[in-house]
């Protein structure tokens, strides 16, 4: 589970070869006991859940780093290591 970023207790990660289940570019977020799969293109929740305030932080981070996330997605579906992305500040 390559970690892409961490901020406000949220861990963002992306699995290699993870394009089969959701069929969309996405990443995973974990906060406490909550986990979620989130689409890169629009920040839509694909699976799981996060507390509302944490989800808003993640969606704001997606807006800022969408290009970086898409670049990491391109690497991940090829089985290559993703690059770290700056946290939300």
PyMOL Python script that loads the backbone (N, CA, C, O; Angstrom):
from pymol import cmd

cmd.read_pdbstr("""\
ATOM      1  N   UNK A   1       0.849  -1.175   0.000  1.00  0.00           N
ATOM      2  CA  UNK A   1       0.000   0.000   0.000  1.00  0.00           C
ATOM      3  C   UNK A   1       0.895   1.239   0.000  1.00  0.00           C
ATOM      4  O   UNK A   1       1.265   1.725   1.069  1.00  0.00           O
ATOM      5  N   UNK A   2       1.246   1.750  -1.158  1.00  0.00           N
ATOM      6  CA  UNK A   2       2.078   2.955  -1.212  1.00  0.00           C
ATOM      7  C   UNK A   2       1.308   4.191  -0.722  1.00  0.00           C
ATOM      8  O   UNK A   2       0.250   4.532  -1.251  1.00  0.00           O
ATOM      9  N   UNK A   3       1.855   4.838   0.278  1.00  0.00           N
ATOM     10  CA  UNK A   3       1.236   6.055   0.813  1.00  0.00           C
ATOM     11  C   UNK A   3       1.627   7.223  -0.074  1.00  0.00           C
ATOM     12  O   UNK A   3       2.807   7.451  -0.342  1.00  0.00           O
ATOM     13  N   UNK A   4       0.611   7.968  -0.532  1.00  0.00           N
ATOM     14  CA  UNK A   4       0.839   9.147  -1.363  1.00  0.00           C
ATOM     15  C   UNK A   4       0.963  10.410  -0.531  1.00  0.00           C
ATOM     16  O   UNK A   4       1.770  11.287  -0.836  1.00  0.00           O
ATOM     17  N   UNK A   5       0.155  10.501   0.529  1.00  0.00           N
ATOM     18  CA  UNK A   5       0.140  11.719   1.329  1.00  0.00           C
ATOM     19  C   UNK A   5      -0.529  11.436   2.669  1.00  0.00           C
ATOM     20  O   UNK A   5      -1.269  10.463   2.818  1.00  0.00           O
ATOM     21  N   UNK A   6      -0.255  12.305   3.642  1.00  0.00           N
ATOM     22  CA  UNK A   6      -0.904  12.233   4.951  1.00  0.00           C
ATOM     23  C   UNK A   6      -1.150  13.652   5.440  1.00  0.00           C
ATOM     24  O   UNK A   6      -0.256  14.497   5.396  1.00  0.00           O
ATOM     25  N   UNK A   7      -2.365  13.906   5.904  1.00  0.00           N
ATOM     26  CA  UNK A   7      -2.696  15.214   6.458  1.00  0.00           C
ATOM     27  C   UNK A   7      -3.919  15.094   7.361  1.00  0.00           C
ATOM     28  O   UNK A   7      -4.852  14.348   7.065  1.00  0.00           O
ATOM     29  N   UNK A   8      -3.902  15.827   8.451  1.00  0.00           N
ATOM     30  CA  UNK A   8      -5.013  15.877   9.408  1.00  0.00           C
ATOM     31  C   UNK A   8      -5.518  14.488   9.811  1.00  0.00           C
ATOM     32  O   UNK A   8      -6.721  14.279   9.968  1.00  0.00           O
ATOM     33  N   UNK A   9      -4.602  13.557   9.975  1.00  0.00           N
ATOM     34  CA  UNK A   9      -4.963  12.207  10.374  1.00  0.00           C
ATOM     35  C   UNK A   9      -5.461  11.319   9.248  1.00  0.00           C
ATOM     36  O   UNK A   9      -5.815  10.163   9.481  1.00  0.00           O
ATOM     37  N   UNK A  10      -5.494  11.841   8.037  1.00  0.00           N
ATOM     38  CA  UNK A  10      -5.961  11.100   6.868  1.00  0.00           C
ATOM     39  C   UNK A  10      -4.744  10.553   6.126  1.00  0.00           C
ATOM     40  O   UNK A  10      -3.772  11.272   5.894  1.00  0.00           O
ATOM     41  N   UNK A  11      -4.805   9.282   5.760  1.00  0.00           N
ATOM     42  CA  UNK A  11      -3.748   8.661   4.974  1.00  0.00           C
ATOM     43  C   UNK A  11      -4.314   8.386   3.584  1.00  0.00           C
ATOM     44  O   UNK A  11      -5.357   7.747   3.441  1.00  0.00           O
ATOM     45  N   UNK A  12      -3.612   8.877   2.560  1.00  0.00           N
ATOM     46  CA  UNK A  12      -4.018   8.693   1.166  1.00  0.00           C
ATOM     47  C   UNK A  12      -3.069   7.671   0.546  1.00  0.00           C
ATOM     48  O   UNK A  12      -1.849   7.797   0.663  1.00  0.00           O
ATOM     49  N   UNK A  13      -3.626   6.672  -0.104  1.00  0.00           N
ATOM     50  CA  UNK A  13      -2.780   5.655  -0.725  1.00  0.00           C
ATOM     51  C   UNK A  13      -3.401   5.155  -2.026  1.00  0.00           C
ATOM     52  O   UNK A  13      -4.579   5.387  -2.299  1.00  0.00           O
ATOM     53  N   UNK A  14      -2.594   4.472  -2.814  1.00  0.00           N
ATOM     54  CA  UNK A  14      -3.028   3.954  -4.103  1.00  0.00           C
ATOM     55  C   UNK A  14      -2.376   2.593  -4.307  1.00  0.00           C
ATOM     56  O   UNK A  14      -1.170   2.434  -4.117  1.00  0.00           O
ATOM     57  N   UNK A  15      -3.179   1.627  -4.690  1.00  0.00           N
ATOM     58  CA  UNK A  15      -2.675   0.280  -4.952  1.00  0.00           C
ATOM     59  C   UNK A  15      -2.220   0.151  -6.400  1.00  0.00           C
ATOM     60  O   UNK A  15      -2.763   0.806  -7.290  1.00  0.00           O
ATOM     61  N   UNK A  16      -1.229  -0.692  -6.630  1.00  0.00           N
ATOM     62  CA  UNK A  16      -0.815  -1.033  -7.986  1.00  0.00           C
ATOM     63  C   UNK A  16      -1.875  -1.954  -8.599  1.00  0.00           C
ATOM     64  O   UNK A  16      -2.501  -2.745  -7.894  1.00  0.00           O
ATOM     65  N   UNK A  17      -2.066  -1.846  -9.893  1.00  0.00           N
ATOM     66  CA  UNK A  17      -3.011  -2.690 -10.645  1.00  0.00           C
ATOM     67  C   UNK A  17      -4.429  -2.632 -10.087  1.00  0.00           C
ATOM     68  O   UNK A  17      -5.132  -3.642 -10.112  1.00  0.00           O
ATOM     69  N   UNK A  18      -4.860  -1.497  -9.592  1.00  0.00           N
ATOM     70  CA  UNK A  18      -6.171  -1.373  -8.932  1.00  0.00           C
ATOM     71  C   UNK A  18      -7.223  -0.785  -9.876  1.00  0.00           C
ATOM     72  O   UNK A  18      -8.055   0.013  -9.444  1.00  0.00           O
ATOM     73  N   UNK A  19      -7.202  -1.161 -11.143  1.00  0.00           N
ATOM     74  CA  UNK A  19      -8.149  -0.585 -12.093  1.00  0.00           C
ATOM     75  C   UNK A  19      -9.249  -1.566 -12.491  1.00  0.00           C
ATOM     76  O   UNK A  19      -9.967  -1.319 -13.460  1.00  0.00           O
ATOM     77  N   UNK A  20      -9.389  -2.640 -11.786  1.00  0.00           N
ATOM     78  CA  UNK A  20     -10.394  -3.636 -12.162  1.00  0.00           C
ATOM     79  C   UNK A  20     -11.737  -3.441 -11.467  1.00  0.00           C
ATOM     80  O   UNK A  20     -12.781  -3.521 -12.115  1.00  0.00           O
ATOM     81  N   UNK A  21     -11.729  -3.190 -10.180  1.00  0.00           N
ATOM     82  CA  UNK A  21     -12.979  -3.139  -9.426  1.00  0.00           C
ATOM     83  C   UNK A  21     -13.810  -1.892  -9.727  1.00  0.00           C
ATOM     84  O   UNK A  21     -15.002  -2.007 -10.013  1.00  0.00           O
ATOM     85  N   UNK A  22     -13.217  -0.727  -9.670  1.00  0.00           N
ATOM     86  CA  UNK A  22     -14.000   0.505  -9.814  1.00  0.00           C
ATOM     87  C   UNK A  22     -14.010   1.040 -11.242  1.00  0.00           C
ATOM     88  O   UNK A  22     -14.851   1.869 -11.589  1.00  0.00           O
ATOM     89  N   UNK A  23     -13.086   0.572 -12.064  1.00  0.00           N
ATOM     90  CA  UNK A  23     -13.013   0.954 -13.485  1.00  0.00           C
ATOM     91  C   UNK A  23     -12.777   2.444 -13.711  1.00  0.00           C
ATOM     92  O   UNK A  23     -12.890   2.915 -14.842  1.00  0.00           O
ATOM     93  N   UNK A  24     -12.460   3.176 -12.686  1.00  0.00           N
ATOM     94  CA  UNK A  24     -12.172   4.608 -12.778  1.00  0.00           C
ATOM     95  C   UNK A  24     -10.884   4.896 -12.024  1.00  0.00           C
ATOM     96  O   UNK A  24     -10.570   4.219 -11.045  1.00  0.00           O
ATOM     97  N   UNK A  25     -10.142   5.893 -12.475  1.00  0.00           N
ATOM     98  CA  UNK A  25      -8.974   6.305 -11.681  1.00  0.00           C
ATOM     99  C   UNK A  25      -9.427   6.738 -10.279  1.00  0.00           C
ATOM    100  O   UNK A  25     -10.318   7.574 -10.134  1.00  0.00           O
ATOM    101  N   UNK A  26      -8.814   6.168  -9.279  1.00  0.00           N
ATOM    102  CA  UNK A  26      -9.213   6.467  -7.905  1.00  0.00           C
ATOM    103  C   UNK A  26      -8.047   6.225  -6.949  1.00  0.00           C
ATOM    104  O   UNK A  26      -7.004   5.695  -7.332  1.00  0.00           O
ATOM    105  N   UNK A  27      -8.250   6.621  -5.721  1.00  0.00           N
ATOM    106  CA  UNK A  27      -7.290   6.379  -4.652  1.00  0.00           C
ATOM    107  C   UNK A  27      -8.077   5.980  -3.420  1.00  0.00           C
ATOM    108  O   UNK A  27      -9.308   6.014  -3.420  1.00  0.00           O
ATOM    109  N   UNK A  28      -7.376   5.610  -2.391  1.00  0.00           N
ATOM    110  CA  UNK A  28      -8.013   5.199  -1.146  1.00  0.00           C
ATOM    111  C   UNK A  28      -7.603   6.163  -0.037  1.00  0.00           C
ATOM    112  O   UNK A  28      -6.489   6.687  -0.025  1.00  0.00           O
ATOM    113  N   UNK A  29      -8.518   6.380   0.880  1.00  0.00           N
ATOM    114  CA  UNK A  29      -8.255   7.244   2.033  1.00  0.00           C
ATOM    115  C   UNK A  29      -8.646   6.482   3.296  1.00  0.00           C
ATOM    116  O   UNK A  29      -9.636   5.752   3.320  1.00  0.00           O
ATOM    117  N   UNK A  30      -7.848   6.670   4.337  1.00  0.00           N
ATOM    118  CA  UNK A  30      -8.137   6.038   5.627  1.00  0.00           C
ATOM    119  C   UNK A  30      -8.060   7.117   6.707  1.00  0.00           C
ATOM    120  O   UNK A  30      -7.131   7.924   6.744  1.00  0.00           O
ATOM    121  N   UNK A  31      -9.054   7.104   7.572  1.00  0.00           N
ATOM    122  CA  UNK A  31      -9.055   7.984   8.729  1.00  0.00           C
ATOM    123  C   UNK A  31      -9.664   7.187   9.881  1.00  0.00           C
ATOM    124  O   UNK A  31     -10.819   6.768   9.808  1.00  0.00           O
ATOM    125  N   UNK A  32      -8.892   6.982  10.935  1.00  0.00           N
ATOM    126  CA  UNK A  32      -9.335   6.172  12.084  1.00  0.00           C
ATOM    127  C   UNK A  32      -9.862   4.839  11.563  1.00  0.00           C
ATOM    128  O   UNK A  32      -9.136   4.124  10.871  1.00  0.00           O
ATOM    129  N   UNK A  33     -11.100   4.490  11.878  1.00  0.00           N
ATOM    130  CA  UNK A  33     -11.641   3.206  11.435  1.00  0.00           C
ATOM    131  C   UNK A  33     -12.351   3.297  10.083  1.00  0.00           C
ATOM    132  O   UNK A  33     -12.909   2.308   9.609  1.00  0.00           O
ATOM    133  N   UNK A  34     -12.333   4.461   9.470  1.00  0.00           N
ATOM    134  CA  UNK A  34     -13.018   4.684   8.196  1.00  0.00           C
ATOM    135  C   UNK A  34     -12.067   4.488   7.009  1.00  0.00           C
ATOM    136  O   UNK A  34     -10.899   4.873   7.066  1.00  0.00           O
ATOM    137  N   UNK A  35     -12.579   3.894   5.954  1.00  0.00           N
ATOM    138  CA  UNK A  35     -11.830   3.791   4.704  1.00  0.00           C
ATOM    139  C   UNK A  35     -12.765   4.124   3.551  1.00  0.00           C
ATOM    140  O   UNK A  35     -13.975   3.918   3.638  1.00  0.00           O
ATOM    141  N   UNK A  36     -12.190   4.640   2.470  1.00  0.00           N
ATOM    142  CA  UNK A  36     -12.989   5.019   1.319  1.00  0.00           C
ATOM    143  C   UNK A  36     -12.157   4.937   0.051  1.00  0.00           C
ATOM    144  O   UNK A  36     -10.941   5.126   0.067  1.00  0.00           O
ATOM    145  N   UNK A  37     -12.845   4.649  -1.049  1.00  0.00           N
ATOM    146  CA  UNK A  37     -12.253   4.749  -2.383  1.00  0.00           C
ATOM    147  C   UNK A  37     -12.882   5.986  -3.022  1.00  0.00           C
ATOM    148  O   UNK A  37     -14.103   6.147  -3.011  1.00  0.00           O
ATOM    149  N   UNK A  38     -12.038   6.860  -3.579  1.00  0.00           N
ATOM    150  CA  UNK A  38     -12.498   8.159  -4.074  1.00  0.00           C
ATOM    151  C   UNK A  38     -12.005   8.363  -5.500  1.00  0.00           C
ATOM    152  O   UNK A  38     -10.827   8.156  -5.792  1.00  0.00           O
ATOM    153  N   UNK A  39     -12.912   8.770  -6.389  1.00  0.00           N
ATOM    154  CA  UNK A  39     -12.566   9.011  -7.791  1.00  0.00           C
ATOM    155  C   UNK A  39     -11.686  10.249  -7.907  1.00  0.00           C
ATOM    156  O   UNK A  39     -11.890  11.241  -7.207  1.00  0.00           O
ATOM    157  N   UNK A  40     -10.712  10.176  -8.796  1.00  0.00           N
ATOM    158  CA  UNK A  40      -9.800  11.300  -8.987  1.00  0.00           C
ATOM    159  C   UNK A  40     -10.462  12.410  -9.795  1.00  0.00           C
ATOM    160  O   UNK A  40     -10.256  13.587  -9.501  1.00  0.00           O
ATOM    161  N   UNK A  41     -11.243  12.062 -10.797  1.00  0.00           N
ATOM    162  CA  UNK A  41     -11.779  13.084 -11.699  1.00  0.00           C
ATOM    163  C   UNK A  41     -12.753  14.051 -11.049  1.00  0.00           C
ATOM    164  O   UNK A  41     -12.765  15.232 -11.395  1.00  0.00           O
ATOM    165  N   UNK A  42     -13.579  13.575 -10.108  1.00  0.00           N
ATOM    166  CA  UNK A  42     -14.565  14.464  -9.514  1.00  0.00           C
ATOM    167  C   UNK A  42     -14.675  14.372  -7.991  1.00  0.00           C
ATOM    168  O   UNK A  42     -15.531  15.023  -7.392  1.00  0.00           O
ATOM    169  N   UNK A  43     -13.815  13.566  -7.361  1.00  0.00           N
ATOM    170  CA  UNK A  43     -13.841  13.444  -5.903  1.00  0.00           C
ATOM    171  C   UNK A  43     -15.016  12.652  -5.373  1.00  0.00           C
ATOM    172  O   UNK A  43     -15.286  12.682  -4.172  1.00  0.00           O
ATOM    173  N   UNK A  44     -15.732  11.932  -6.254  1.00  0.00           N
ATOM    174  CA  UNK A  44     -16.899  11.156  -5.844  1.00  0.00           C
ATOM    175  C   UNK A  44     -16.484   9.979  -4.976  1.00  0.00           C
ATOM    176  O   UNK A  44     -15.472   9.327  -5.234  1.00  0.00           O
ATOM    177  N   UNK A  45     -17.270   9.718  -3.953  1.00  0.00           N
ATOM    178  CA  UNK A  45     -17.066   8.561  -3.093  1.00  0.00           C
ATOM    179  C   UNK A  45     -17.525   7.320  -3.857  1.00  0.00           C
ATOM    180  O   UNK A  45     -18.698   7.211  -4.215  1.00  0.00           O
ATOM    181  N   UNK A  46     -16.619   6.396  -4.104  1.00  0.00           N
ATOM    182  CA  UNK A  46     -16.944   5.179  -4.848  1.00  0.00           C
ATOM    183  C   UNK A  46     -17.318   4.028  -3.931  1.00  0.00           C
ATOM    184  O   UNK A  46     -18.134   3.176  -4.282  1.00  0.00           O
ATOM    185  N   UNK A  47     -16.712   4.013  -2.755  1.00  0.00           N
ATOM    186  CA  UNK A  47     -16.949   2.909  -1.827  1.00  0.00           C
ATOM    187  C   UNK A  47     -16.490   3.333  -0.441  1.00  0.00           C
ATOM    188  O   UNK A  47     -15.553   4.120  -0.307  1.00  0.00           O
ATOM    189  N   UNK A  48     -17.143   2.819   0.582  1.00  0.00           N
ATOM    190  CA  UNK A  48     -16.751   3.108   1.952  1.00  0.00           C
ATOM    191  C   UNK A  48     -17.308   4.416   2.457  1.00  0.00           C
ATOM    192  O   UNK A  48     -18.306   4.922   1.943  1.00  0.00           O
ATOM    193  N   UNK A  49     -16.655   4.962   3.473  1.00  0.00           N
ATOM    194  CA  UNK A  49     -17.100   6.233   4.034  1.00  0.00           C
ATOM    195  C   UNK A  49     -15.980   6.915   4.810  1.00  0.00           C
ATOM    196  O   UNK A  49     -15.047   6.277   5.297  1.00  0.00           O
ATOM    197  N   UNK A  50     -16.107   8.220   4.905  1.00  0.00           N
ATOM    198  CA  UNK A  50     -15.265   9.067   5.753  1.00  0.00           C
ATOM    199  C   UNK A  50     -16.194  10.039   6.458  1.00  0.00           C
ATOM    200  O   UNK A  50     -17.258  10.361   5.929  1.00  0.00           O
ATOM    201  N   UNK A  51     -15.821  10.512   7.633  1.00  0.00           N
ATOM    202  CA  UNK A  51     -16.623  11.558   8.256  1.00  0.00           C
ATOM    203  C   UNK A  51     -16.718  12.765   7.305  1.00  0.00           C
ATOM    204  O   UNK A  51     -15.774  13.058   6.571  1.00  0.00           O
ATOM    205  N   UNK A  52     -17.845  13.445   7.327  1.00  0.00           N
ATOM    206  CA  UNK A  52     -18.116  14.541   6.386  1.00  0.00           C
ATOM    207  C   UNK A  52     -16.993  15.578   6.345  1.00  0.00           C
ATOM    208  O   UNK A  52     -16.561  15.970   5.261  1.00  0.00           O
ATOM    209  N   UNK A  53     -16.521  16.022   7.493  1.00  0.00           N
ATOM    210  CA  UNK A  53     -15.466  17.051   7.527  1.00  0.00           C
ATOM    211  C   UNK A  53     -14.177  16.539   6.888  1.00  0.00           C
ATOM    212  O   UNK A  53     -13.498  17.286   6.184  1.00  0.00           O
ATOM    213  N   UNK A  54     -13.836  15.279   7.125  1.00  0.00           N
ATOM    214  CA  UNK A  54     -12.620  14.702   6.536  1.00  0.00           C
ATOM    215  C   UNK A  54     -12.791  14.514   5.031  1.00  0.00           C
ATOM    216  O   UNK A  54     -11.842  14.704   4.270  1.00  0.00           O
ATOM    217  N   UNK A  55     -13.992  14.143   4.600  1.00  0.00           N
ATOM    218  CA  UNK A  55     -14.250  13.985   3.172  1.00  0.00           C
ATOM    219  C   UNK A  55     -14.079  15.319   2.454  1.00  0.00           C
ATOM    220  O   UNK A  55     -13.533  15.363   1.352  1.00  0.00           O
ATOM    221  N   UNK A  56     -14.537  16.399   3.065  1.00  0.00           N
ATOM    222  CA  UNK A  56     -14.376  17.735   2.456  1.00  0.00           C
ATOM    223  C   UNK A  56     -12.901  18.100   2.323  1.00  0.00           C
ATOM    224  O   UNK A  56     -12.498  18.694   1.323  1.00  0.00           O
ATOM    225  N   UNK A  57     -12.095  17.752   3.319  1.00  0.00           N
ATOM    226  CA  UNK A  57     -10.655  18.004   3.242  1.00  0.00           C
ATOM    227  C   UNK A  57     -10.032  17.203   2.096  1.00  0.00           C
ATOM    228  O   UNK A  57      -9.211  17.725   1.342  1.00  0.00           O
ATOM    229  N   UNK A  58     -10.425  15.947   1.972  1.00  0.00           N
ATOM    230  CA  UNK A  58      -9.898  15.103   0.900  1.00  0.00           C
ATOM    231  C   UNK A  58     -10.304  15.662  -0.459  1.00  0.00           C
ATOM    232  O   UNK A  58      -9.481  15.711  -1.373  1.00  0.00           O
ATOM    233  N   UNK A  59     -11.546  16.080  -0.606  1.00  0.00           N
ATOM    234  CA  UNK A  59     -12.006  16.632  -1.886  1.00  0.00           C
ATOM    235  C   UNK A  59     -11.276  17.927  -2.234  1.00  0.00           C
ATOM    236  O   UNK A  59     -10.978  18.172  -3.403  1.00  0.00           O
ATOM    237  N   UNK A  60     -10.987  18.751  -1.242  1.00  0.00           N
ATOM    238  CA  UNK A  60     -10.206  19.970  -1.488  1.00  0.00           C
ATOM    239  C   UNK A  60      -8.796  19.606  -1.947  1.00  0.00           C
ATOM    240  O   UNK A  60      -8.250  20.240  -2.850  1.00  0.00           O
ATOM    241  N   UNK A  61      -8.214  18.593  -1.330  1.00  0.00           N
ATOM    242  CA  UNK A  61      -6.879  18.134  -1.704  1.00  0.00           C
ATOM    243  C   UNK A  61      -6.884  17.600  -3.135  1.00  0.00           C
ATOM    244  O   UNK A  61      -5.943  17.843  -3.890  1.00  0.00           O
ATOM    245  N   UNK A  62      -7.931  16.878  -3.509  1.00  0.00           N
ATOM    246  CA  UNK A  62      -8.053  16.354  -4.877  1.00  0.00           C
ATOM    247  C   UNK A  62      -8.066  17.503  -5.882  1.00  0.00           C
ATOM    248  O   UNK A  62      -7.397  17.430  -6.912  1.00  0.00           O
ATOM    249  N   UNK A  63      -8.809  18.547  -5.596  1.00  0.00           N
ATOM    250  CA  UNK A  63      -8.878  19.707  -6.499  1.00  0.00           C
ATOM    251  C   UNK A  63      -7.485  20.286  -6.749  1.00  0.00           C
ATOM    252  O   UNK A  63      -7.154  20.657  -7.875  1.00  0.00           O
ATOM    253  N   UNK A  64      -6.689  20.359  -5.719  1.00  0.00           N
ATOM    254  CA  UNK A  64      -5.352  20.938  -5.822  1.00  0.00           C
ATOM    255  C   UNK A  64      -4.382  20.002  -6.551  1.00  0.00           C
ATOM    256  O   UNK A  64      -3.513  20.462  -7.293  1.00  0.00           O
ATOM    257  N   UNK A  65      -4.528  18.697  -6.342  1.00  0.00           N
ATOM    258  CA  UNK A  65      -3.526  17.738  -6.807  1.00  0.00           C
ATOM    259  C   UNK A  65      -4.032  16.743  -7.858  1.00  0.00           C
ATOM    260  O   UNK A  65      -3.463  15.662  -8.008  1.00  0.00           O
ATOM    261  N   UNK A  66      -5.082  17.096  -8.576  1.00  0.00           N
ATOM    262  CA  UNK A  66      -5.666  16.174  -9.560  1.00  0.00           C
ATOM    263  C   UNK A  66      -4.633  15.696 -10.592  1.00  0.00           C
ATOM    264  O   UNK A  66      -4.580  14.507 -10.905  1.00  0.00           O
ATOM    265  N   UNK A  67      -3.822  16.606 -11.116  1.00  0.00           N
ATOM    266  CA  UNK A  67      -2.825  16.216 -12.123  1.00  0.00           C
ATOM    267  C   UNK A  67      -1.794  15.247 -11.523  1.00  0.00           C
ATOM    268  O   UNK A  67      -1.409  14.271 -12.168  1.00  0.00           O
ATOM    269  N   UNK A  68      -1.356  15.514 -10.308  1.00  0.00           N
ATOM    270  CA  UNK A  68      -0.414  14.617  -9.639  1.00  0.00           C
ATOM    271  C   UNK A  68      -1.037  13.239  -9.414  1.00  0.00           C
ATOM    272  O   UNK A  68      -0.381  12.214  -9.598  1.00  0.00           O
ATOM    273  N   UNK A  69      -2.298  13.226  -9.018  1.00  0.00           N
ATOM    274  CA  UNK A  69      -2.991  11.963  -8.794  1.00  0.00           C
ATOM    275  C   UNK A  69      -3.133  11.170 -10.088  1.00  0.00           C
ATOM    276  O   UNK A  69      -2.955   9.952 -10.089  1.00  0.00           O
ATOM    277  N   UNK A  70      -3.449  11.842 -11.180  1.00  0.00           N
ATOM    278  CA  UNK A  70      -3.574  11.146 -12.467  1.00  0.00           C
ATOM    279  C   UNK A  70      -2.218  10.592 -12.916  1.00  0.00           C
ATOM    280  O   UNK A  70      -2.152   9.502 -13.486  1.00  0.00           O
ATOM    281  N   UNK A  71      -1.153  11.329 -12.664  1.00  0.00           N
ATOM    282  CA  UNK A  71       0.184  10.834 -13.000  1.00  0.00           C
ATOM    283  C   UNK A  71       0.501   9.594 -12.164  1.00  0.00           C
ATOM    284  O   UNK A  71       1.056   8.625 -12.681  1.00  0.00           O
ATOM    285  N   UNK A  72       0.153   9.619 -10.880  1.00  0.00           N
ATOM    286  CA  UNK A  72       0.374   8.454 -10.027  1.00  0.00           C
ATOM    287  C   UNK A  72      -0.500   7.280 -10.464  1.00  0.00           C
ATOM    288  O   UNK A  72      -0.063   6.131 -10.414  1.00  0.00           O
ATOM    289  N   UNK A  73      -1.724   7.560 -10.889  1.00  0.00           N
ATOM    290  CA  UNK A  73      -2.608   6.497 -11.375  1.00  0.00           C
ATOM    291  C   UNK A  73      -1.983   5.800 -12.585  1.00  0.00           C
ATOM    292  O   UNK A  73      -1.992   4.572 -12.676  1.00  0.00           O
ATOM    293  N   UNK A  74      -1.446   6.589 -13.505  1.00  0.00           N
ATOM    294  CA  UNK A  74      -0.807   6.021 -14.699  1.00  0.00           C
ATOM    295  C   UNK A  74       0.345   5.099 -14.303  1.00  0.00           C
ATOM    296  O   UNK A  74       0.540   4.052 -14.921  1.00  0.00           O
ATOM    297  N   UNK A  75       1.099   5.476 -13.291  1.00  0.00           N
ATOM    298  CA  UNK A  75       2.182   4.624 -12.801  1.00  0.00           C
ATOM    299  C   UNK A  75       1.634   3.366 -12.125  1.00  0.00           C
ATOM    300  O   UNK A  75       2.102   2.257 -12.380  1.00  0.00           O
ATOM    301  N   UNK A  76       0.647   3.555 -11.269  1.00  0.00           N
ATOM    302  CA  UNK A  76       0.116   2.446 -10.469  1.00  0.00           C
ATOM    303  C   UNK A  76      -0.498   1.347 -11.332  1.00  0.00           C
ATOM    304  O   UNK A  76      -0.304   0.167 -11.043  1.00  0.00           O
ATOM    305  N   UNK A  77      -1.229   1.703 -12.375  1.00  0.00           N
ATOM    306  CA  UNK A  77      -1.854   0.660 -13.201  1.00  0.00           C
ATOM    307  C   UNK A  77      -0.818  -0.126 -14.004  1.00  0.00           C
ATOM    308  O   UNK A  77      -1.115  -1.200 -14.527  1.00  0.00           O
ATOM    309  N   UNK A  78       0.385   0.407 -14.097  1.00  0.00           N
ATOM    310  CA  UNK A  78       1.483  -0.320 -14.737  1.00  0.00           C
ATOM    311  C   UNK A  78       2.314  -1.104 -13.722  1.00  0.00           C
ATOM    312  O   UNK A  78       3.263  -1.802 -14.080  1.00  0.00           O
ATOM    313  N   UNK A  79       1.936  -0.974 -12.452  1.00  0.00           N
ATOM    314  CA  UNK A  79       2.670  -1.665 -11.402  1.00  0.00           C
ATOM    315  C   UNK A  79       3.910  -0.933 -10.946  1.00  0.00           C
ATOM    316  O   UNK A  79       4.745  -1.499 -10.241  1.00  0.00           O
ATOM    317  N   UNK A  80       4.038   0.327 -11.344  1.00  0.00           N
ATOM    318  CA  UNK A  80       5.200   1.129 -10.963  1.00  0.00           C
ATOM    319  C   UNK A  80       4.914   1.906  -9.683  1.00  0.00           C
ATOM    320  O   UNK A  80       3.752   2.185  -9.387  1.00  0.00           O
ATOM    321  N   UNK A  81       5.933   2.260  -8.925  1.00  0.00           N
ATOM    322  CA  UNK A  81       5.705   2.992  -7.677  1.00  0.00           C
ATOM    323  C   UNK A  81       5.184   4.407  -7.922  1.00  0.00           C
ATOM    324  O   UNK A  81       5.671   5.125  -8.795  1.00  0.00           O
ATOM    325  N   UNK A  82       4.199   4.781  -7.141  1.00  0.00           N
ATOM    326  CA  UNK A  82       3.625   6.132  -7.213  1.00  0.00           C
ATOM    327  C   UNK A  82       4.537   7.110  -6.474  1.00  0.00           C
ATOM    328  O   UNK A  82       5.337   6.710  -5.629  1.00  0.00           O
ATOM    329  N   UNK A  83       4.409   8.374  -6.799  1.00  0.00           N
ATOM    330  CA  UNK A  83       5.191   9.436  -6.178  1.00  0.00           C
ATOM    331  C   UNK A  83       4.415  10.074  -5.029  1.00  0.00           C
ATOM    332  O   UNK A  83       3.186  10.137  -5.065  1.00  0.00           O
ATOM    333  N   UNK A  84       5.123  10.538  -4.023  1.00  0.00           N
ATOM    334  CA  UNK A  84       4.481  11.256  -2.917  1.00  0.00           C
ATOM    335  C   UNK A  84       3.896  12.564  -3.412  1.00  0.00           C
ATOM    336  O   UNK A  84       4.415  13.172  -4.348  1.00  0.00           O
ATOM    337  N   UNK A  85       2.808  12.999  -2.775  1.00  0.00           N
ATOM    338  CA  UNK A  85       2.131  14.248  -3.124  1.00  0.00           C
ATOM    339  C   UNK A  85       2.057  15.091  -1.861  1.00  0.00           C
ATOM    340  O   UNK A  85       1.822  14.572  -0.770  1.00  0.00           O
ATOM    341  N   UNK A  86       2.256  16.383  -2.016  1.00  0.00           N
ATOM    342  CA  UNK A  86       2.215  17.284  -0.865  1.00  0.00           C
ATOM    343  C   UNK A  86       0.889  17.176  -0.127  1.00  0.00           C
ATOM    344  O   UNK A  86      -0.163  17.025  -0.748  1.00  0.00           O
ATOM    345  N   UNK A  87       0.939  17.254   1.206  1.00  0.00           N
ATOM    346  CA  UNK A  87      -0.295  17.206   1.979  1.00  0.00           C
ATOM    347  C   UNK A  87      -1.064  18.519   1.890  1.00  0.00           C
ATOM    348  O   UNK A  87      -0.545  19.533   1.423  1.00  0.00           O
ATOM    349  N   UNK A  88      -2.284  18.478   2.339  1.00  0.00           N
ATOM    350  CA  UNK A  88      -3.100  19.685   2.444  1.00  0.00           C
ATOM    351  C   UNK A  88      -2.544  20.491   3.622  1.00  0.00           C
ATOM    352  O   UNK A  88      -2.325  19.953   4.708  1.00  0.00           O
ATOM    353  N   UNK A  89      -2.324  21.767   3.392  1.00  0.00           N
ATOM    354  CA  UNK A  89      -1.737  22.608   4.440  1.00  0.00           C
ATOM    355  C   UNK A  89      -2.716  23.659   4.888  1.00  0.00           C
ATOM    356  O   UNK A  89      -2.401  24.462   5.766  1.00  0.00           O
TER     357      UNK A  89
END
""", "prot")
cmd.dss("prot")
cmd.show_as("cartoon", "prot")
cmd.util.cbc("prot")
cmd.orient("prot")
